[in-house]
Each structure stands twice: as structure tokens, then as C-alpha cells.
Amino acid sequence: MTRDGFDKSLNELQQEILRMGSMVEEAIRLAVQALSTQDSALAEKIVDGDDVIDDLSNQIEDDCIRLIALQQPLARDLRVITTVLKTVTDLERIADHATNIAEIVQRIGKAKLIKPLVDIPKMAGMVQSMVRDSLKAFVDRDVEFAKATCCKDDEIDKLYEDLFIELTGFVMAGGESERVVQALNLLFVARFLERVGDHATNIGERTIYLVTGKKEKY
């Protein structure tokens, strides 16, 4: 494979990463939409669609391994490929969290929600933005944008802490078992979204390392 061919393959890998990122971002959006509307049919589509994301993840991993085996990449190229491999893992985990939320939607069913869903959709919008921005920072090799994206995780953590206090209040108050169980399920949803923010932060930190060679934690 020529250098031009190798560069083309690297660019195609990055485009596939962006495609996978769009898919997992949409999965999170739809999962929270399904929760807000208590749409079990939509939730089922999200669960079923996880296989498509898994297949794309496996394809990208295979392409990375093939490039390493056939090209013997230079150190800087190898760093890009390993970054892609690790990023794929984070994106696959995000897709898993979308599936987790969809499964909770199915468990809650049509039971009356114990509270208006305000903070959870807000969290979902923020983590979707983080995923999108962290991948843009990676493709553009934009260190400052990656840092700014990582810093957004603090606001998500604060929202999660507030939700944790509110929802554990429902649990501690006792009452009907269905309300307590739903509070726990909503708490899991909040936790899954908080973890999405962590995975997006991982991608941002990896971009910083890719460009600067420095490992920074946010």
C-alpha cells in the first residue's frame, strides 16, 4: 500500500468513527425520547438496533488491525490507529447505555411517571453534544476544543448529583413499591447518561494525547 493509499485508509477510518458517533448519539436521543413519551415500541427498536452498531464497531476494529498488519505504520500513524480503536470501545459502551435506557423504558411501561422529566432530557442533550464535539475535536486534531468539551462533563456531573439527591429522596420516603422501583430506574437512567459524559471525556482526553503527547485528566 502506498503512502497516499494509507492516508486514504486512515481518513476512511475517521469517517467511519464519525458515522458510528452519529448512530450512538441518535440512539441516546431516541432512548430518552422513548422514556419521555413512554414509547415501548421505540424502545424495542433501539434495543434491536444495537446489533447494527456492534457490527460497525467490529468492522472498524478489523480495518484497524488490517492496516497495522499490512502497512507497518509509523509511530504517529500507529497512535492514530490505536486512538481509533479505543474510541470505538467508548462509542460501543455509549450504545450499550442507550440500550440500557431503552430496557428501562420497557420495564416502566405506561405507569404514571413519579416526576416530570426535565433534568434527564437536559442531561441527554448535553451528553449528545459532548459526543459530537469530542469526535469533531479528534478529526480536526483541535486540542483546545477537546479541552473545552471535556470541561462540560463537570456540569453533567452536577446535574447527576442533583438528580441523585432528588430520586433517592423518593426511595427514602418509601410509599408504594412501584414508585420506589421507578425512582430507582430513573436513577439508573441518570447514571447511564453520566457515564456517556465520561466516555465522551475519554475521547477528548485521547485527542489531547494524540496531538500533544501529554496525558491530561478532566
N, C-alpha and C positions, 0 to 999 in steps of 0.2 A: 504494500500500500504506500503510495506517495505521500509526501507531507501535506499536499493540498487535499488528498483524499482523507487523510487522518483528521485534518482540521474540519472538513465537512462532516465527518462522523461525530466529532465532538460537538459540533453545532447541532446536529440532529438529536444527540442525546439530551442537550439542554432544552430543545424544543419539546421533546417527549416529557421532560420533567415539568415544563410549563403546562402541558396538556393534562398530566396527572394532577398537578396542583389545582387546575380549574375543576377537575372532576371531584376532588375531595372537598374543595371549597363549596361546590354546589351541593354535595352530599350533606355537609353540615347545615347549610341554609335550609334544605328541604326537610331535614330531620327536625329542626326546631320549628319549622312551619307546620309539620305534621303534629308536633306536640301542641302548638298553639291552637290548631283547629281540631285536634283530636281525630286526625285522619289516619285510621289504621291501615287503609289500603295504600296510602302514600308511604307509610312506614314500611310496609311489606316490600314495596318497590325498592326502597333504599337498602333493605337487608339483602334482597336478591341481587341488586346492582354491585354489591361489594366484590363479587367474583370477577367482574369486569376490571375493577381497579387492581385486584390481586394479579390478574393476568398481565396487565400492563406493567405492574411492578416487576414481575418475573421476567418480562421481555426486556425491560431496561437493564436489569441485573445481568441477564445473558449477554446483552450488547456490550456492557462494560467489560465483562470477563473476556469476551471475544477480542475486544480492542487490546486489552493487556496481553493476551496470548499471542496475537498476530503481529503487533506493532512494536513491542518492547518500548513503551513510551518514555520520553524524557521525564526527569523529576517533576517539572512543572506540570506536564501533561498528566502524570500519574496522580498528582494532587487533585487535579480537576476531576478525574475519573473516580477517585475514592470519595470525593465530596459528593458526587452524583450518587454513588452507592449508598452513602449514609443518609442523604436527603430522601432517597426513595424509601428508606426504612421509616423515617419520620412521617412521610406522607401516607404510607401504608397504615401506620398507627393512627393517624388522624382519621382515615377512612374507617378504621375499626371503631373509633369513638362515635362517629356518625351512626354506625350500625348499632352500637350500644344504646344510643339515644332513641333510635327507631324501635328497638326492642322494648324500651321503657314505655314508649307511646302505646305499643300493643298491650302492655300489662295494665296501663291505666285505663285504656278503653274509653268509654263515654262517661265515666264517673265525673261528677262535678269537680272542677279544679278548686283546690283549697285557697288559692290566691290568684289575682290577676297576674299574668305572665308579662312582666315589664323588664326586669333585670336580665332574665335568661335570654330573650331575643337581643337585648342590647349587647350582652357578652358575645353572643353568636356573631353579630355583625362585626364586632371588634376583632375577634379571632379570625374571621374570614379575611378581613383587611390585612391582618398580620401575615397570614399565609401568602396572600397575593404579593404583598410588599417584600417579604423575605425572599421570595423566588425572583422578583424583579431585581433586587439588590444582587443576588447571586449571578444572574445572567449579565447584568450591567457591570459587575465587579465594583459596585458602589459601596465603599466602606462606611461612609457617613450615613447613607440611607439605611444600611444594615444596622448600624448602631441605634439610629432613631427608632427603627422598627422594634428592636429588642427592648428598648426602654418602655414601649407601650404595654409590655407584659405587667408592669407594676400596677397599672390601672385595672387590668383584668384580675390580678390577684386581690386587689382591694374589693372589687365587686364580688368576687367569690367569698371573701371573708364576711362581707355584709350578708350575703345570702346564707352562708353557713349559720350565722347567728340567728337569722330570722327563721330558717327552716328547722334548726334544732330546737327552737322555741316551740314550734308546733309539736315536736316529738316529746319534749319535756312536759308539755301541758297535758299530754295524754288525750283522753277522749275516745272517739270512735276509732277502731283499729284501722279502718280504711283510710281515714285522714292521716293517721300516723304513717302508714305504709306509703301513701302518696307523697308525704313530706320527705321521706327517705329517698324515694325515687327521684323527686325533683332535685334533691341534694346531690344524687349521683349525676344527674344531667349537668348541674353546675360544675361538678368536679371534672367531668369529661371535657367540658369547654375550657376549663382552666388548664387541663393537660394539653389541649390543642395549642393554646398560647405558649406553653413550654416547648412544644415541638417546633413551632414557628421560630421561637427564640434560638433553638438549636441550629436551625438553618441559617439564621442571621450570624450567629457566632462563628459558624463554619465558613461563611463568606469572608468574614474579617480575617480569619486564619489563612484562608486561601490566598488572599491578596497581600497581607502583611507578614504572614508567618508568625503572628502573635496570637496566643490563646487568651481570649478575654471572656469573662463570665458576666452575665447580666441577670 
